[in-house]
Amino acid sequence: MKREELLNSKEYWLSKIQIDLFNEVEKYMQRNGLNRTQLAEKLGVSKDYISEILNGDADHLISKLVELSLAIGMAPRLSFEDLDTLVKADSFNKDENIDK
């Protein structure tokens, strides 16, 4: 399969999103000393749901998002950013704009 074909495939983008999400959740759990059960309790979901996400069973909405994005010729790129850093940067920008 050529790289262009790969980048146009639903499976590639769905897998990428799943892997990125898995990596971020795993890092969060490690940083906070949480296991799957504790994470599920924190989020108010079942342990089975957390296991599904971490085992790559994609939510159908993500699948549809990927499908729709590709259908309109767009790459469904998601990024994960540290929330505290984002809030601080946003606050800084707001304060800067207020003074002008």
N, C-alpha and C positions, 0 to 999 in steps of 0.2 A: 504494500500500500504506500502510495506517495504521501509526502507530508501534507500537500494540499488536500488530498482526499481525507486524510486523518482530521485535519482542522475543520473540515466540512461535515464531519460525522457527529451525530447526536451522542453516540456512545463515548467519544473522546471527551466532550465537554461535560457530560454527566459524570463520568469517572473522575475528571479533574476536580469538579466541585465537591464530589463525595470525599475524595482524598484530602483536599484542602480543609474541608470541614472536620474530617476525622483528626487531622493533625492539630488543628486549633483546639478541638475539644480535649484531646489527649494532653496537650501542653497545659491547658487550663486545669485539668484534673491533677496533673503532677504538681503544678505551682501551688495549688490549694490543698493538696493532700487528700483528694476525694476519690472514692471508688465510684463505680457506676450507680450503686444503690443510693449513695449520698448525693450524687449529682441529680439523679432522678427526683429525690425528695426536694432538693433545692429548686428545681424547675417546676415541680408540681406535676410530674409525669410519671409513668410507670418505668420500672427498671427495664422491662421488655422493650419499651419505646427507645430508650437510650441504647440498648443492645442492637436494635434494628438499625439505628443511625450509624453506630460505630461499626457494624458489620456490613455496611454498604447498601442496605435496603433503602433506596432513595424514596423520598416522599414523591408522590405523583405530581405535585405542583412543581417541583424542581424539574422533573422530566418534561412537563408541559412548557415551562419557561425556556428550557433548552430548545425544545422543538420549535416553539414560536420564534425565538431569536434567530435560529438558523433559517427558518422559512422566510424571514424578512431580510436575510443577508447580513445579520449582525452576530458578532461573537458574544456569547453570554459570559463575560468576565466579571467575576466577583472578587472583592478584596476584603481582607479582614484587617482592621486597624485597631490598635489599642484605644479603647474608649476614653480613658483618662487623658491620653495625649491629644486625642481629637477634640475633646471638650476644652482643654486648655488652649489649644490653637484657635478654636472657634471663639472663645472668650477674648483672646488677645486681639483677634481680627475685629470683633465687635467693638471693643474698647477703642481700637485705633480709628475705626470709622466714626464713632461718636464724636471724637475730638475734631474731626474735619468739618 
